[in-house]
Each structure stands twice: as C-alpha cells, then as structure tokens.
Amino acid sequence: MRILIVEDNRHLNHSLKASLMDDGYAVDSAFDGEEGEEIAGMTPYDAIILDIMLPKKDGLAVCRSLRQSRVNAPVIMLTARDTVDDRVKGLDSGADDYLVKPFAINELRARLRALLRRDSFDKTGILTIGDLTLDPASHQVERGGVQVSLTAKEYALLEYFMRNPNRLITREMAESHIWSYDFEGTSNVVDVYVRRLRRKIDDPFENKLFETIRGAGYRMIRPEERN
C-alpha cells in the first residue's frame, strides 16, 4: 500500500518513512503544505499522514483542498495540540483520524490498519481468498494452514492483490501502489515479484489463485468464482 507523509520536521518525517517502509508500505514524503497537496493530487494514495502546522499552507487548508478536489484517500492528521477545538477543526476539514504528538509508531500502524479496514467486509482485518489468509496486524501469511515467508515487498504486493480480488491489476497500478517515487529498478519489477509470489503461494498447491491477463496484467481469483 502507498502512503504520503506531509511533515516539515525532517527527522520525524524520515523516521516515520523508514518505519513504514520496513512494514512493506511504499512511502513518499513532502515537507510543506503546497508540496504535499500537489503530490497528493497526482498519485492515488491509500492513506495520507498530514501534519497541521506546515509551512506555506497549513494541514487544515490542505485537507479541505484535497476533499474539494475529490481526493478521497484517508487522512490521519498530526498535531502537537490536544484540545477539543483542534480535533473538531481537523475532523471538519475532512480528516478521518487524529493523532497527537508525541505518539508511538505502533499506534500509528494500528490507526492505518483501522482506516484500511473501513472498506473491508471482514472487520477483523484478516484478508482471505480461498485457503489463503493474510493478517495485516501480524504480517502473517498462511495457505492451507502452512505459514508462508515473504519479503516486505512480496507481502505488500500480495496484500494489494488480496484487497482487490477478481480485479485486473495492471503493472502500472501495482507499481504505483507498491513502489515510491524514489524507487530505481527494472521495468519488469512487477512481473518479477508476481513470479516470486506464485512460487510461494500457487506452485505448491493444486488450486491456483493468480491469473495472467495477457498483455494487461494479473488478477487474483477467488476459487469459488473461477469459471
């Protein structure tokens, strides 16, 4: 999943980015409100972490502008102030959640998972396709009751497919959700990672979950819905 951090404190910005990248997220950074709004308008993010006190344009104004522009990515607002009025202003500007500094990184992780669960039918957050399960809280993946070991990027790509079952995922869609702007890699990086996932998720099992759409991309099919 792809996240944008808009935070002018460079140490905090870099620290949050490093922690979330370790979790397998693709993360982009902006350091002022104008830059953050511009980037958020160009890329489909799964979540935006937005500080209120920003140079050039404050986070409340940025959030209002994004909502007016139909940017619907969930927004977690960060602030050093914890008053009812501050929280109300943040939520009324279009934010989905509110986190007061200083905060523990594990709380931020939990709030991100909670936001991603909002569009899920299973409110436990556990993703299931056939006998394949993925738990975003523990990062555990199992198929047929057998634990599957994945790298951070393999995990992130699998999560993206499982959140979009039966949907065609083009290479461009996968790349824009899983790899950040500063990624430098080969043009066939998505194909490489899908092959790795197939070796671990599909090859040892009779029922195959991944399907190649020639010339377009891939999709993950629920076994009960396969023709």
FIMI-154057 format. One record per residue (C-alpha): x, y, z; residue in three letters; residue number from 1. Coordinates in steps of 0.05 Angstrom, whole numbers, always signed. Each point is the difference from the previous one (the first is absolute). Layout:
BEGIN
(r (X Y Z) "ala" NUM)
...
This chain:
BEGIN
(r (+0 +0 +0) "met" 1)
(r (+24 +71 -15) "arg" 2)
(r (+2 +55 +52) "ile" 3)
(r (+17 +74 -3) "leu" 4)
(r (+32 +34 +61) "ile" 5)
(r (-7 +76 +2) "val" 6)
(r (+42 +23 +59) "glu" 7)
(r (+50 +58 +2) "asp" 8)
(r (+41 -29 +58) "asn" 9)
(r (+51 -37 -42) "arg" 10)
(r (+23 -46 +55) "his" 11)
(r (-71 -23 +15) "leu" 12)
(r (-17 -5 -74) "asn" 13)
(r (+61 -44 -14) "his" 14)
(r (-12 -42 +62) "ser" 15)
(r (-73 -13 -17) "leu" 16)
(r (+19 -16 -72) "lys" 17)
(r (+53 -50 +21) "ala" 18)
(r (-46 -35 +49) "ser" 19)
(r (-58 -6 -50) "leu" 20)
(r (+46 -23 -56) "met" 21)
(r (+25 -55 +46) "asp" 22)
(r (-73 -21 +5) "asp" 23)
(r (-3 -7 -75) "gly" 24)
(r (-36 +65 -17) "tyr" 25)
(r (+22 +44 -58) "ala" 26)
(r (+10 +69 +30) "val" 27)
(r (+9 +69 -30) "asp" 28)
(r (+18 +63 +39) "ser" 29)
(r (-17 +74 -5) "ala" 30)
(r (+25 +54 +47) "phe" 31)
(r (-49 +57 -10) "asp" 32)
(r (-75 +7 -13) "gly" 33)
(r (+5 +22 -72) "glu" 34)
(r (+46 -57 -19) "glu" 35)
(r (-43 -50 +37) "gly" 36)
(r (-64 +23 -34) "glu" 37)
(r (+32 -3 -68) "glu" 38)
(r (+27 -71 +10) "ile" 39)
(r (-65 -24 +30) "ala" 40)
(r (-38 +25 -60) "gly" 41)
(r (+44 -38 -49) "met" 42)
(r (+4 -69 +31) "thr" 43)
(r (-54 -48 +27) "pro" 44)
(r (+22 -10 +73) "tyr" 45)
(r (-30 -51 +47) "asp" 46)
(r (+10 +48 +58) "ala" 47)
(r (+29 +69 +15) "ile" 48)
(r (+35 +20 +65) "ile" 49)
(r (-8 +75 +4) "leu" 50)
(r (+29 +48 +52) "asp" 51)
(r (-42 +61 +17) "ile" 52)
(r (+57 +50 +12) "met" 53)
(r (+33 +3 -68) "leu" 54)
(r (+37 +56 -37) "pro" 55)
(r (-31 +32 -62) "lys" 56)
(r (-68 -31 +12) "lys" 57)
(r (-26 -31 +65) "asp" 58)
(r (-27 -71 +3) "gly" 59)
(r (-72 +21 +12) "leu" 60)
(r (+0 +41 -65) "ala" 61)
(r (+35 -56 -37) "val" 62)
(r (-52 -51 +23) "cys" 63)
(r (-58 +44 -20) "arg" 64)
(r (+30 +12 -68) "ser" 65)
(r (+11 -75 -11) "leu" 66)
(r (-71 -16 +18) "arg" 67)
(r (-26 +55 -46) "gln" 68)
(r (+42 -31 -55) "ser" 69)
(r (-31 -68 +13) "arg" 70)
(r (+63 -30 +29) "val" 71)
(r (-32 -52 +46) "asn" 72)
(r (+62 -34 +30) "ala" 73)
(r (-8 -9 +75) "pro" 74)
(r (+37 +56 +38) "val" 75)
(r (+31 -7 +69) "ile" 76)
(r (+12 +70 +28) "met" 77)
(r (+61 +12 +44) "leu" 78)
(r (+3 +56 +51) "thr" 79)
(r (+38 +21 +62) "ala" 80)
(r (-63 +32 +28) "arg" 81)
(r (-53 -42 +35) "asp" 82)
(r (-63 +40 +12) "thr" 83)
(r (-71 -17 -20) "val" 84)
(r (-1 +60 -46) "asp" 85)
(r (+63 -23 -36) "asp" 86)
(r (-29 -69 -10) "arg" 87)
(r (-66 +27 -25) "val" 88)
(r (+35 +45 -51) "lys" 89)
(r (+42 -58 -25) "gly" 90)
(r (-59 -47 -9) "leu" 91)
(r (-44 +55 -30) "asp" 92)
(r (+54 +15 -52) "ser" 93)
(r (-9 -71 -26) "gly" 94)
(r (+50 -40 +41) "ala" 95)
(r (-18 -72 +19) "asp" 96)
(r (+41 -5 +63) "asp" 97)
(r (+42 +42 +47) "tyr" 98)
(r (+65 -16 +35) "leu" 99)
(r (+34 +44 +52) "val" 100)
(r (+76 +7 +3) "lys" 101)
(r (+39 -33 +29) "pro" 102)
(r (-29 -67 -19) "phe" 103)
(r (+24 -72 -3) "ala" 104)
(r (+13 -28 -69) "ile" 105)
(r (-41 -61 +18) "asn" 106)
(r (-60 +44 +11) "glu" 107)
(r (+9 +31 -68) "leu" 108)
(r (+5 -69 -31) "arg" 109)
(r (-64 -22 +35) "ala" 110)
(r (-37 +62 -24) "arg" 111)
(r (+22 -12 -71) "leu" 112)
(r (-25 -71 +3) "arg" 113)
(r (-66 +25 +29) "ala" 114)
(r (-9 +48 -58) "leu" 115)
(r (+14 -54 -51) "leu" 116)
(r (-51 -45 +34) "arg" 117)
(r (-56 +49 -11) "arg" 118)
(r (-12 -25 -71) "asp" 119)
(r (+7 -73 +19) "ser" 120)
(r (-59 -47 +12) "phe" 121)
(r (+41 -36 +53) "asp" 122)
(r (+10 +50 +56) "lys" 123)
(r (+53 -44 +33) "thr" 124)
(r (+45 +25 -56) "gly" 125)
(r (+23 -70 -19) "ile" 126)
(r (-2 -9 -76) "leu" 127)
(r (-22 -68 -27) "thr" 128)
(r (-2 -28 -70) "ile" 129)
(r (-14 -75 -2) "gly" 130)
(r (+48 -33 +50) "asp" 131)
(r (+48 +60 -3) "leu" 132)
(r (-1 +49 +59) "thr" 133)
(r (+38 +63 +14) "leu" 134)
(r (+0 +36 +67) "asp" 135)
(r (+21 +73 -7) "pro" 136)
(r (+11 +7 +75) "ala" 137)
(r (+51 -56 +6) "ser" 138)
(r (+21 -3 -73) "his" 139)
(r (-11 -75 +2) "gln" 140)
(r (-20 -35 -64) "val" 141)
(r (-25 -72 -3) "glu" 142)
(r (-26 -45 -54) "arg" 143)
(r (-34 -65 +18) "gly" 144)
(r (+22 +11 +72) "gly" 145)
(r (+73 +4 -20) "val" 146)
(r (+37 +65 +15) "gln" 147)
(r (+30 +34 -61) "val" 148)
(r (+63 +42 +8) "ser" 149)
(r (+1 +64 -42) "leu" 150)
(r (+45 +60 -8) "thr" 151)
(r (-29 +68 +15) "ala" 152)
(r (-14 +16 -73) "lys" 153)
(r (-28 -69 -14) "glu" 154)
(r (-46 +10 +59) "tyr" 155)
(r (-21 +69 -23) "ala" 156)
(r (-16 -24 -70) "leu" 157)
(r (-39 -60 +25) "leu" 158)
(r (-41 +45 +47) "glu" 159)
(r (-16 +45 -59) "tyr" 160)
(r (-26 -58 -41) "phe" 161)
(r (-40 -28 +58) "met" 162)
(r (-33 +67 +13) "arg" 163)
(r (-22 +0 -73) "asn" 164)
(r (-24 -72 -15) "pro" 165)
(r (-23 -16 -71) "asn" 166)
(r (+23 +69 -23) "arg" 167)
(r (+50 +9 -56) "leu" 168)
(r (+64 +31 +28) "ile" 169)
(r (+42 +30 -54) "thr" 170)
(r (+75 +5 +8) "arg" 171)
(r (-7 +75 +5) "glu" 172)
(r (-52 -5 +56) "met" 173)
(r (+43 -48 +40) "ala" 174)
(r (+63 +41 -9) "glu" 175)
(r (-35 +65 +21) "ser" 176)
(r (-28 -33 +63) "his" 177)
(r (+61 -39 +23) "ile" 178)
(r (+61 +41 -20) "trp" 179)
(r (+13 +73 +19) "ser" 180)
(r (+26 +56 -45) "tyr" 181)
(r (+72 -12 +20) "asp" 182)
(r (-1 -73 -22) "phe" 183)
(r (+53 -17 -52) "glu" 184)
(r (-10 -68 -30) "gly" 185)
(r (-13 -39 -64) "thr" 186)
(r (-62 +10 -43) "ser" 187)
(r (-23 -71 +13) "asn" 188)
(r (+3 +4 +75) "val" 189)
(r (-74 -17 +8) "val" 190)
(r (+7 -63 -43) "asp" 191)
(r (+60 -21 +42) "val" 192)
(r (-38 +7 +65) "tyr" 193)
(r (-62 -35 -26) "val" 194)
(r (+44 -59 -21) "arg" 195)
(r (+29 -2 +71) "arg" 196)
(r (-69 +1 +30) "leu" 197)
(r (-24 -55 -46) "arg" 198)
(r (+58 -44 +21) "arg" 199)
(r (-20 +8 +73) "lys" 200)
(r (-76 +7 -4) "ile" 201)
(r (-21 -40 -60) "asp" 202)
(r (+52 -51 -23) "asp" 203)
(r (-5 -45 +62) "pro" 204)
(r (-76 -4 -4) "phe" 205)
(r (-50 -30 -49) "glu" 206)
(r (-47 +60 -3) "asn" 207)
(r (+34 +60 -32) "lys" 208)
(r (-20 +70 +24) "leu" 209)
(r (+40 +44 -48) "phe" 210)
(r (-23 +9 -72) "glu" 211)
(r (+39 +34 -55) "thr" 212)
(r (-40 +45 -47) "ile" 213)
(r (+44 +1 -61) "arg" 214)
(r (+23 +69 -20) "gly" 215)
(r (-36 +32 +58) "ala" 216)
(r (+23 -24 +69) "gly" 217)
(r (-23 -48 +54) "tyr" 218)
(r (-57 -15 +46) "arg" 219)
(r (-12 -43 +61) "met" 220)
(r (-62 -44 -8) "ile" 221)
(r (-42 -28 +57) "arg" 222)
(r (-3 -76 -13) "pro" 223)
(r (-75 -2 +8) "glu" 224)
(r (-7 +53 -55) "glu" 225)
(r (+47 -31 -51) "arg" 226)
(r (-34 -22 -64) "asn" 227)
